[in-house]
């Protein structure tokens, strides 16, 4: 699943560690989500949406097959 997390984080001028702290996850988890190596759980996706005050669909875009 593709996502816009890196761009959204950059607009807030947050480091991966900053975002990880807000989400209560590791920096490695944020990195894995940003690079597409890890798809977050639904609760974590909702938490991400809440931190950025957007809908989940504004962050995550399904891969086209």
Secondary structure, 3 states (H helix, E strand, C coil): CEECHHHHHHHCCCCHHHHHHHHCCCHHHHHHHHCCCCCCCHHHHHHHHHHHCCCHHHCEECCCC
